[in-house]
Amino acid sequence: MNDSIVSLVDKYHLIAAFAVVGLTMYVAYWLSRHLTADRLHGSAIAIIIGLVLAYVGGISTGGSKGLSDVTLFSGLGLMGGGMLRDLAIIATAYGVRFQEIKKAGLRGVIALFLGVLVSFVAGAVVAVGFGYTDPVDITTIAAGAVTYIVGPVTGATLGASSEVIALSIAAGLVKSILTMIATPATARLIGLDNPRSAMIFGGLIGTTSGVAAGLAATDARLVPYGAMTATFYTGLGILLAPTVLFLAVRALF
Amino acid sequence: MVIYGVALLAGCMLVGLIIGDVLGQLLGISANLGGVGIAMLLLIFVTGYLKDRGKLPEATESGINFWNAMYIPIVVAMAASQNVAAAFSGGLVAIVAGVLAVALGLALVPVLTGKKGDDARPLDPPASAAMPPSRATTSDRS
């Protein structure tokens, strides 16, 4: 009986994921209303629940895809994977006024370059502070602080050790997860309540999953503006980190 | 028909990703450069064009709006499939580097946004102004 239920849920994994996420959303919005009197956004709670479940799933299976490594919840990987996520992000652009994007365009581009640079420098400073002296290691860890995709791509290009590459992925993951949690908490403080600051935020932080979830937990209407710039961030990072930025690090160390 | 809306969305996504891919190859990087952003711009222009000519019936719109409304649940599923365990077991270097990158990025948002002019106005408060903005937003979306 139990086995047949498990195999059924496994077979219809995407459908099971819809049900699981729906239930999570219900619990999250209930908690938001009854425990926090709406002060903490329901979607922020839902994302935090998701992260906690991902941690539990990762610890119990030893896999790399959070809760979706548990057979029963494998559909979460498809539902929350890059394909459907990007489709939904693009759909949020429907109804956006192009004027808003044009007005913030230049600042968005500046934010992109500054964002990659600042994250890289932050990562590099920390790496040096922890005693790394090889330019390849410093660059790889610094690139990880840009995003968890830029890190390994840069490390592979420069021939970094797998240990350092793993470290750079971890740095990017910390950034992404922290962005999900810290964005709604600091939104008011940093004036994140309008399309312009959302585009700048997307450019400065850049990690797509972090920006996507952070803005969703803050004000879903800001998502398209932030996602618009963030989508260029990883590409720019891969362009700059192993080339210009690596040369700069090598010149210094 | 609803599928027209979904197909329009899918078409914009594919074209955007192809352009992003070509851009990446032109610059010699193994990544898609802004494909999703380009797809978003395409969707804005194409739906704007169709709407002006009255060629975007409600059923077509609902095909796009469904995925728009699925955004937050998809993000929750995404959060649940992140490698959170690895992030925390990566060691202190990874944690400090990640935290510092986020802190600096967030701190720079108000610096770059500058003084609030007309174009940095908060989004209009949703219809039910009595409710806190966060909650009203979700009712907007659902």
Interface residues (C-beta under 8 A of the other chain):
Chain A: A17 F18 V21 G22 T24 M25 A28 Y29 S32 D38 R39 H41 G42 S43 A46 I47 I48 I49 G50 L51 L53 A54 Y55 G57 G58 I59 S64 K65 G66 L67 S68 F73 L76 G77 M79 G80 G81 L84 R85 D86 L87 A88 I89 I90 A91 T92 A93 Y94 V96 F98 E100 I101 K103 A104 R107 I110 A111 L114 G115 V118 S119 A122 G123 V125 V126 A127 G129 F130 Y132 I141 A142 G144 A145 V146 I149 V153 A166 L167 S168 I169 A170 A171 G172 L173 V174 K175 S176 I177 L178 T179 M180 A182 T183 T186 I190 G191 L192 D193 N194 P195 R196 S197 I200 F201 L204 I205 G206 T208 S209 G210 A212 A213 A216 T218 D219 A220 R221 L222 V223 P224 A227 M228 T229 T231 F232 T234 G235 L236 I238 L239
Chain B: L9 A10 C12 M13 G16 G20 L23 G24 L27 I29 S30 A31 N32 L33 G34 G35 V36 G37 A39 M40 L41 L43 I44 F45 T47 G48 E61 I64 N65 F66 W67 N68 M70 Y71 I72 P73 I74 V75 V76 A77 M78 A79 A80 S81 Q82 N83 V84 A85 A86 A87 F88 S89 G90 G91 L92 V93 A94 I95 V96 A97 G98 V99 L100 A101 V102 L104 G105 L106 A107 L108 V109 P110 L112 T113 G114 K116 D119 A120 R121 P122 L123 M131 P132 P133 S134 R135 T137 T138 D140 R141
